[in-house]
Amino acid sequence: MFTSLYSKIAMGLAALFLLLGLIFIGVTVFSTDMYQQEVNQKLNRHLADQIAREWLLMDHGKINTSALKEVFHMLMVVNPGIEIYLLDPSGKILTYSAPKDSVKREAVSLTPVLEWLGSKGTVPPVLGDDPKHPSRQKVFSAAPIMDGETLEGYVYVILGGAQYDSVADKLKGSYIFRLSTWMILASLLFTFTSGLVIFALLTGRLKRLARIMEAFRADNVGETLVLPKISARKTADEIDRLTLTFRNMADRIHQQVKALNASDRMRRELVANVSHDLKTPLATLQGYIETLLMDDSRQTPEQRREYLEIAIKHCLRLNTLVKHLLELAQVESAGYQIRPEPFNPAELAGDIMQKFRLRADEKKITFVPLFHDTGRFAMADIALVERVLENLIENALGHTPERGKVTVEIFAGADIEISVSDSGPGIPEKELDRIFDRFYRSWDRTGDTHVGLGLAIARKIVELHGKELKVDTAPGKGTRFYFCLPAAE
């Protein structure tokens, strides 16, 4: 029944206000009674003393009956709620103005009487024993009856007798008391209603956020998510901060879902592209090997050698593809860590160029090394940087025509900049945005297609060093790939 936060707060608030109302009414009734008793005792604080001084109630230890009757009669006319008791020095009740058989005590305690006399009535209310009740106490006025220096007894006046109790009960049931009670209840109800409205305003945003979160959960990817605009200001309350946190979380989930979808799409492209690149050399290998096995007598040694060379070529192509796939998987693994060390990039580039010298000579391609400030060292993973340069130089050789040139330039500034340029036809503008796509099928100058894993591997390695692999190209003017490495101290 009470499942929402608002209903729970409303019930808690109602219980709190009910308890507060009961406490307030109880405190009001109690304080009103105590105030009435205090005022009554203050107003009549000299009553017993006046009676003791004006009338001779005891004469040498004997009760003056005529004087006592006169006092009883006068006070009954003036204030019927007052009861007069005549006590001996020990507190025993000698006579009283109350009806017969109504007194339940034979004596009253003199402790509050002596306290009253000692305080001179300055600290009311002081409660004394009510002779008409075995345990109740009431406000009183008291005065000693003296015969010279001898204490003959006490005048003990109860200021709120049975008639006073009846009047007090009527007062509690009176119009004023009922009006006051209804005013208290109305004030509590108004405050309670105002509290519910305020809580509704405060929890309304939380309800909307809960509905949005539920819709987001049901929608899986949360494309229908609509949140109010909230600035991340310091004055934002907890609900605003919760909304901002959920918005950031939802945006991140959207990005991750898009990344997963893109990764799944690229995975499918990888399977298709790699399957194609594996299928072609495997089919060629199978065809030539089957040809060699079919009829060995019809083939000349030159033909068999040619078939074997073609088979080896496709084996090398398969080996290169598998090697690239393994390298890409390695550098893209989440736990992969680079191992930086200082090294001379000019020496590394010179060694790699020497490795490709024979292939360049076969195509009559000229290597142009431009190494500036060769004494500067870079701080990077030398094995990974070597792989980047090998991929870039191999890519440049594949796209450079005969009698062209491949330039490797190293410039030392705040960072070490390394570039590899070719004099090939350049990259078409329509392919420029996807050349670093690890699964993009590009065309080389021979018209063949291949999966562009080399550039994808090179870019990822450079990113592991906190840098970026960039490209400058123009149709007919060649292509330049360049990147930076942190300089060693």
N, C-alpha and C positions, 0 to 999 in steps of 0.2 A: 504493500500500500504506500508506504513512505520510502520510495526508492530514489527519488531525486534529491539533490543537495538542497534545493529550495524548500521542499516539504520537510526535510529533517531540520533545517534551520528554523522554519516556521513553528514546528512542534516544540523545538527547544526554547524558542522565544516565548511561545505561549505558556509553557511550563514555568519558565523563569518569571514571567509577568504575573502568573497566578500566585506563585510563591511570594513574589514581592508584594502583591496586593494584600495577601493574607497577613504578611508580616507588618505591612504599613497600617492596616486596619487594627491589628492587635496592638501595635505600638501606640497608635493614636488613642485607642480606648484606654489602655493602661496609663498613658501619660495624662490623659484628660482626668481620669479618676484620681491619680496622684496629685495633679494640679488642684483639683477641687478640694481634696483633703488638706493640701498645704494652705490654700487660701482660707478654708474654713477654720483651720487651727490657728492661723495668724490673726484672723479677725476676732477670734474668741480666746486669744491667749491669756487675757486678764479676767475672763468670766469667773473661774473658780476663785481667784483671789478676791474679786469684788464680793462674791457671795460670802466668803469666809470673813471679810472685814465688815460687811453691812449687817449680817445676821449672826446671832449667837446660836450656833447650831449645837454646841456641846458646852455643858456647864459642869466643871469639875468631874469630867469623865462621863456625865449623863447626857443623853440626847434630849435636846430641846424640841419636843414634838410640835409645839405650836409654831415655832419659828420655821421648822422644817416643812410643815404643811403649807405655810405661807409661801415659802420659796418654791415648793413643788407647784403650787397653783399658779403663781406668777409666770414661771417658766413654761408651763403647759400652755398658757395663753399666748405668751410671746413667741415661743418656738417649740412646737410639739415634738420635734425631732430630737430634742436634747433630753438626755437621761442623767439624773444626778444620783450618785452613790456616796454614802458616808462610810469611810473606812477607819478601822482602828490603826494604831501605829504599826501593826504587823501586816496590814493589807487585808484583813478579814472584813467582809461586807457586813455593816451593822444595819443599814436601812437603805432604801432606794425609792425612786419615783416611778419605776416601771411597774407594769401590772404584776399581780401576784402569780407565782408559779412560772414566770417567764425567765427568771434568773437561773442559770445552770451552774454557776460557780459560787463557791462559798467565800473565795478570796481571790484577789488579783495580785499579780506580781508587782512589787514596788520598784523593780529595776528600771523600767521605762519612766515611772513616776519620778524617781530620783534624778534620772537623766534629764527629764524635762525641767525639773526645778533647778538643776545645776546649770543648764544651758540658758536659762532665763527666756526660753522660747525663741531663741535666735536661729535654731537649726531645724525647723519643721520640714516635713512632717515626722513626728515621733509617734509610733503606734504602741498602744497599750492593750491589755487584755479586755475583750468584750465579755462582760459578765453573763450575757444572754446567749453566749455560744461557747462550747467547751474548748475551741481551738482558734477562733477568729480573733483578729486584732483590729482596732479602729483608732482614729485620732481622738485626742482627749485634751482636756484642760484640768489641771490639778493645782491644789494649793494646800498648805499645811494649816491645821487648826491648832493654835497655840493658846496656852493658858500661862501667861507670863513666859517663863523659859521652858515650860513643860509642853511636850508634843502630845496632844490629845487624840489626833487622828488626821484624816485627809478628806478634803472635798474632791471627789473624782467625777468629772463631768464627761460623759461620752457625747461627742458632737454629732454623731451620725447614728441614731438609733434605728429601730425597725421602720419607723415612718420615713426616715432619711433613705433607707434602702429602697423602700417602695417608690419614693420620688426619683431616686437614681435610675431604677428600672424603667420608670415611665419616661425619663429623659432619654434613656438609650433607645426607647421605641418611639420617640417623638419625631415630629416633622423635621426639625433641625438636624437630628442625628441621621435620619433617613436621607435627607438632602445631601448631607456631607458624605455619606456612604456612596450615594449614586454619583456624586461629583468625583469621588476617588475612582470609582469603577469606570466612569466615562473618561477620566484622564488616562487611566491605564489602557482602556480600549483604544483611545485615540493614539496614544504612544505606540501601542502594539501594531495598529494598522499602519501608522507611519513607518515603523520598523520593517513591516512586510513589504511596503512599497520600496523602501531604500534597498532592502535585500534583493528585491526583484530586479531593480536597476543594476545592482552590483553583480548579481549572478546571471543576468540576461546574457552578457557577453560570454560567460562560461558555458551557458546552455548552447549558444550559437556555435561556439568552438567545438563543443562535444558533438553536435550534429554534423559539423563539417568533418571532424575526424572520423565519425562513423561512416559518412558518405565516402570519405577518402579510402577507408578500409574496404568498403564494399566495392568501390570502383577499381581496386587493385593498383592501377597506375595513377589514379587521382587526377585525371585530365579535367574533371569538372570542379576542381578545387577553387573556391573563391573566398579569399580572406580579406577583412578590412585592412586598409592601409594604416600602418602604425610605424612611426619613426622610432628608432632606437635611442630615445632620449632618456636622460637620467631620471626624469619625473614619471616615467612609465611604471605602472604598478605591476604586481605579480601576474595578473591575467594578461596584460599587454606583453610582458616578457615571455609568458608561456605561448602566446599567439605567435610572437616573432620566432621563438625556438621551433615551434611546429612548422611555420612557414619555411624556415631554413632547412628543417629536416625533410619536408615535402619536396622542396626544390632539389635537394641533394638526391632524394630517391628518384625524382624524375630524371636527373642527369645520369644516375647509375643505371636506370632502366634503359635510357637511350643508349648509354655506352654498352650495355649488355646486348641490346638489339643490334647495334652496329657491330659488336664483336661477333654475334651470331651470324650476321650477314657476311662479315669478312671471313668467318670460318667456313661458311658454305662456298664462298668464292675461292678460298684456299683449296678446299677439297676439289672443286671443279678445275682450278688452274693447275694444281699439282698433279691431279689425275691426268690432265691433258699432257703436261710436260713429261710425266712418267710413261704415259701410254705410247707416245711417239718413239722415243729411243728403245723402249722395250719391244715394240712391234718391229722396229728395224733390226734390232739384235736377233729376235726370233727368226725373222725372214732370212737374214744372211747366214745364220747358223744352220737353219734347215736346208738352205741351198748348198752349203758346204757338205752336209751329210747325205744329201740326196744321191748325187752321182759324182764321185770324186774324179772319175776317168775323163769326164768331159771338160773339166776345168784346168786351165793352164796354171802354172805356179804364180804368174803375175795376177790372174784373177783371184786366186785364193788369198794372195797377200792383200789385194785391194779390199776384199770382203772383210778380212781380219782387221785391217786398219779402220774401216768404217765402224766395225763392231767395237773396237777399242775407243774410238771417238765418242760413240754413244755411251759407252761405259763411263768414260770420264765425265760426260755431261750429267749422267745420273749421279755419280759420286759428288760432283759439285753441288747439285741441287740438294741432295741429302745433307751435305756439309753445311750449306746455308741454312737449311731448316733447323738443324741442331744448334747452330750459332744464334739464330734468332730466338729460339726457345730459351736458350741460356741467358742472353742479355735481357730478355723480357720477364724473367722469373722474378717474383716479388722479393726473394731473399738474396738476390745477386748483389755483391759488393765489389766495387773497384779497388784496386791496390795501387794508389799513386806512388810514384818515385821520380826523382829528378833524372832527366835524360836530355840529350842533345837532339832536337828534332831534325836538324840538318843532316846529321849522320844517319838517323833512321830513314829519312827520305832518300838519301843517296843509296843506301843499301837496297831499299825496295825498288828504286829505279833500275839498279843493276840487275835485280831479279827478273825484271820484265824487258831487259835489253834485247835478248834474242828475239822475243816476239815482236818488239818494235822494229828491229832490223828486218825481219821477214816482210813487214808491211811498209818498209822504208819510211818509218815515222821517226822523227827527231825528238829526243828528250831535251828540254831546256830547263836546267836548274837555275833558279834565281834565289839564292840564299843570302839574306841580309843579316848582319850581326850574328854570325854563326856561333858566337861564344855564349849566347843566352841559352839557359836550360828551361825546359817545361816541367811542370809537376803534374803528371798524369800516369795512367796505367799504360805502360809502353806496349804491352801485348795487344791491348784493345786499339790503341792509336795506330799500330802497325796494320791491324785488320781494316781500319777505316781507309788508310792510304792505299792499301792493296785494292780494296773495292773501288775507290775513286779512280785510281790509275787504270785498273782493268776496264772499268766502264768507259773511261776516256779513250783507251786504245780501241775499244769496240765500236766507238762512234766517230773515230777520226779516219778520213780517207788516206790512201797511199800518198806518201810524200808530204803528209801533214806534220803537225807538231803537237806535242803535249808538254805543257809548262807546269812545273812545280815550284811554287814561290813560298818563301818563309820570311815573314816580317816580324821583328820583335819590337813591341811597344809595351803598353801596360800589360797586355796579354800577348801570347805567341799566336799569330795568325798564319794559318797554313791554307793554301789554295791549290787546286788542280784544275788547269784549263786545257781545253782541246780546241782544235781548229775545224771541228766538224760542222754539220748543218744546223746545229742548235736544236732546241726542244720546241715543238709546236706549242702555241699558246694554249690550245685546248687540253694538252697533257700536263701543263706546268703545275697545276694545282694537285695533281695526283702522282707525281713522279716518286714521292716518298712513301706512297701507299705500298705496304708490304705485299699486297695481293694484286696489285694492278698489273695488267698485261700490256706491256709497251712493245713498240716495234723498233728494232735496231735497223741500221742502214742496209743490211742485207735482205730485209723484208721478213725476217724470222720473228717469231714472238717468244717471249720468255717472261717468267714471273720475276718482278723487280725486287728481289730480296736483298741484293747488295746494297742499294741505297737505303732501304729500310733498316738494315743492320747498322750501317754507318751513322744514320741519324740517331738511332737509339743509343749507340755508344757515346756519341757527342753529348746527348742529353744526360747520360749518366755522369758526365763531368760538369754538369751545370751550364752547358753552353748550347748553341743552336747551329745546325748545319744549314747553310743558305746557298742559294743558286742565283747566278746572273746569266742570262741567255738572250740571244736574239737570232732570228732565222738567218742562216747563211754566215753568221759571225762567231759560231762556236758557243761553248758553254763553260762556265766557271763555277765550280763548287768550292766553298771556303768555310772555315770554322776557326774558332779560337780555343786555346788551351791556357789554363792558369800558368803564369810564370813562376819558376822556382825562386825562393829567396836568394 
